Amino acid sequence: MLPQCTSAISMSISFAIGDRVRLTTTLPYVKTADTMPMLRPGDLLPINSVGIIREQKPGNTWTVKFDQGSFLIDSAHLAKVTE
């Protein structure tokens, strides 16, 4: 019998359009939210970069507008800014 384990993925983080969020982890690459998406190097967005939620995409992915542009970021890499 296999042991049951809980996953952090099962926890859903709720964001709303217009929420300020910060990037909590460095990513190996980021995907642009353009009409023709491109993969860009992850060092384009430094850790703790602050952006604004613009749109929700399927699979817990959000379009986030940073100073460097708009990118598709998974909710596991975002935290809500509380100020």
C-alpha positions in Angstrom: 0.0 0.0 0.0 1.4 3.4 -1.0 1.5 6.2 1.5 -0.7 9.2 0.9 1.0 12.5 0.4 -0.4 16.0 0.2 0.9 18.3 -2.4 1.3 22.1 -2.4 -0.2 22.1 -5.9 -3.6 21.2 -4.5 -3.6 24.5 -2.6 -5.2 27.1 -4.8 -4.0 30.7 -4.4 -6.7 33.2 -5.4 -5.7 36.4 -7.2 -8.0 39.0 -8.7 -7.4 41.1 -11.8 -5.5 44.2 -10.7 -3.8 42.6 -7.7 -0.1 43.4 -7.2 2.0 40.3 -7.0 5.7 39.5 -6.7 7.8 36.8 -8.2 8.9 34.4 -5.4 11.3 32.1 -7.3 13.8 32.4 -10.1 12.6 30.7 -13.3 14.8 29.0 -15.9 12.7 30.8 -18.6 9.6 32.9 -18.9 6.9 32.9 -21.6 5.7 36.2 -23.0 2.0 36.9 -23.1 2.1 38.3 -26.7 -0.1 37.2 -29.5 2.9 35.1 -30.7 4.4 34.0 -27.4 8.2 33.6 -27.0 10.4 32.0 -24.4 12.8 34.5 -22.8 15.6 33.9 -20.4 14.6 33.7 -16.7 17.1 36.3 -15.6 14.9 38.9 -17.4 12.7 38.9 -14.3 14.7 39.1 -11.0 13.3 37.5 -7.9 10.9 39.8 -6.0 9.9 41.7 -9.1 6.5 43.3 -8.6 3.8 43.1 -11.3 0.0 43.5 -11.8 -2.4 40.6 -12.6 -4.0 41.3 -16.0 -5.7 38.0 -16.9 -6.3 34.4 -15.7 -5.3 31.6 -18.1 -6.2 27.9 -17.8 -4.1 25.7 -15.4 -3.4 28.3 -12.6 -1.5 30.5 -15.0 -1.7 34.3 -14.9 -0.8 37.1 -17.3 1.3 39.4 -15.2 2.4 42.9 -16.4 5.9 43.6 -15.1 8.1 46.6 -16.0 9.9 44.3 -18.5 6.7 43.3 -20.3 3.7 40.9 -19.8 4.5 37.3 -19.0 2.6 34.0 -18.3 3.5 32.9 -14.8 2.2 29.9 -12.8 0.5 30.8 -9.5 3.0 28.7 -7.6 5.7 31.3 -8.4 3.6 34.3 -7.3 2.7 35.9 -4.0 0.2 38.7 -3.3 1.8 42.0 -2.3 0.2 43.2 0.9 1.0 46.9 1.6 
